[in-house]
Amino acid sequence: MQLLPNEQILLGNDSTPLCLTTLRVRSNGRDWGKASIQQIFLEDVCFVGMTMVSTPLLLIAAVLSGVTGIIYLANQNNGGSIGLFAGIVLLLAYFGSRRQVLTFASAGGRISLQASKMKYEHIVLCLDTVSARKNDRYLRQYPSAPALAA
């Protein structure tokens, strides 16, 4: 990434999926034959957030299967161990499907990144840094305006 005049890197670098500079948020991604580069200038950012995405239907199926298996085992039926095993597999699938998604949005687009391997503190730091830098740019552009709400 070539930096613009008066631009400095705040978080990340060119080889990380997310790079935050004093002027923009940039995402670089390569996955399974796909490549993407997206960026949003800080003055255009209108939303930053982190959400946890999961498949609760797997958890419900795991509980139902596990309870059915336990009932069958208590009645000494042969299918109980299969139901219990299926419940455990579905429970593992539920925990495997959970992921954190970090999102930066503007009026014209959105950058969404899987942040499952990022520590929560790093995500909060990233979101707070984007908000603070956007506020700084806003105050420089409109010096007599009040600061944006945090």
C-alpha positions in Angstrom: 0.0 0.0 0.0 1.3 3.4 -1.0 0.7 6.0 1.7 -0.9 9.3 0.8 0.7 12.6 1.7 0.5 13.1 5.5 -0.8 9.6 6.1 0.6 7.3 8.8 -0.2 3.7 9.7 -1.9 3.4 13.1 -2.8 -0.3 13.3 -1.7 -3.3 11.1 0.4 -3.2 8.0 0.3 -4.1 4.3 0.4 -7.8 5.0 -2.3 -8.0 7.6 -6.0 -8.3 6.6 -6.8 -4.9 8.2 -4.7 -1.7 8.0 -5.9 1.5 9.7 -4.2 4.7 8.8 -4.7 8.3 9.7 -6.8 8.7 6.6 -8.5 5.4 5.8 -9.4 1.8 6.7 -8.1 -0.7 4.2 -8.7 -4.5 3.9 -6.6 -6.9 1.9 -7.9 -10.4 1.5 -6.9 -13.6 -0.4 -8.8 -16.7 0.2 -9.4 -19.8 -2.0 -8.6 -18.2 -5.3 -10.2 -14.9 -4.5 -8.5 -11.6 -3.9 -10.0 -8.3 -2.7 -8.7 -4.9 -1.7 -11.3 -2.5 -0.1 -10.8 0.8 1.5 -13.0 3.5 3.1 -11.8 7.0 3.9 -12.3 7.9 7.6 -14.6 10.9 6.8 -16.9 8.4 5.0 -17.1 5.9 7.8 -20.6 5.9 9.2 -20.7 2.6 11.1 -18.1 0.5 13.0 -19.0 -2.7 14.9 -18.3 -6.2 15.8 -20.9 -8.9 15.8 -20.9 -12.6 16.9 -22.4 -14.8 14.2 -23.5 -18.4 15.0 -26.0 -21.1 14.0 -28.3 -21.6 17.1 -30.3 -24.2 15.2 -27.3 -26.5 15.7 -27.4 -25.9 19.4 -31.1 -26.7 19.6 -30.6 -29.9 17.5 -27.7 -30.9 19.8 -29.8 -30.5 22.9 -32.7 -32.4 21.5 -30.5 -35.2 20.2 -28.6 -35.5 23.4 -31.7 -35.5 25.6 -33.3 -38.1 23.3 -30.2 -40.2 23.5 -30.1 -40.0 27.3 -33.8 -41.0 27.5 -33.2 -44.0 25.2 -30.1 -45.0 27.3 -32.2 -44.7 30.5 -34.8 -47.1 28.9 -32.0 -49.4 27.8 -32.8 -49.0 24.1 -30.1 -49.5 21.5 -30.4 -46.1 19.8 -29.5 -44.1 22.8 -25.7 -44.0 22.2 -26.3 -42.9 18.6 -28.4 -40.0 19.8 -25.9 -39.0 22.4 -23.1 -39.2 19.9 -25.1 -37.1 17.4 -25.7 -34.5 20.1 -22.0 -34.2 20.8 -21.2 -33.9 17.1 -23.8 -31.2 16.7 -22.6 -29.3 19.8 -19.0 -29.3 18.3 -20.4 -28.1 15.0 -22.2 -25.3 16.8 -19.0 -24.1 18.5 -17.1 -24.5 15.2 -19.7 -22.3 13.4 -19.3 -19.3 15.8 -17.3 -16.4 14.4 -16.7 -12.7 15.0 -17.2 -10.3 12.2 -15.7 -6.8 12.3 -17.5 -4.3 10.0 -16.7 -0.8 8.8 -19.4 0.8 6.6 -19.9 3.9 4.6 -22.8 5.1 2.4 -21.2 3.4 -0.6 -19.9 0.1 0.8 -18.9 -2.1 3.6 -15.7 -3.9 4.8 -16.5 -7.0 6.7 -13.6 -9.1 8.1 -13.6 -12.4 10.1 -12.1 -11.4 13.4 -12.4 -14.8 15.1 -8.7 -15.0 15.7 -8.4 -11.5 17.0 -8.4 -10.8 20.7 -11.4 -8.9 22.0 -9.1 -6.1 23.4 -7.6 -5.7 19.9 -11.0 -5.4 18.3 -12.1 -2.7 20.8 -8.8 -0.9 20.3 -9.4 -0.9 16.5 -13.0 0.3 16.8 -12.0 3.0 19.3 -9.1 4.2 17.1 -11.3 4.5 14.1 -13.8 6.5 16.1 -11.1 8.8 17.6 -9.4 9.4 14.2 -12.7 10.2 12.5 -13.5 12.6 15.3 -10.0 14.3 15.0 -10.5 14.7 11.2 -14.0 16.1 11.8 -12.7 18.7 14.3 -9.9 19.7 11.9 -12.4 20.1 9.0 -14.9 22.1 11.2 -12.8 23.7 14.0 -15.8 25.5 15.6 -18.0 22.4 15.6 -18.5 20.4 18.8 -16.9 17.0 19.1 -18.8 14.0 17.9 -20.4 11.8 20.6 -18.3 8.8 21.5 
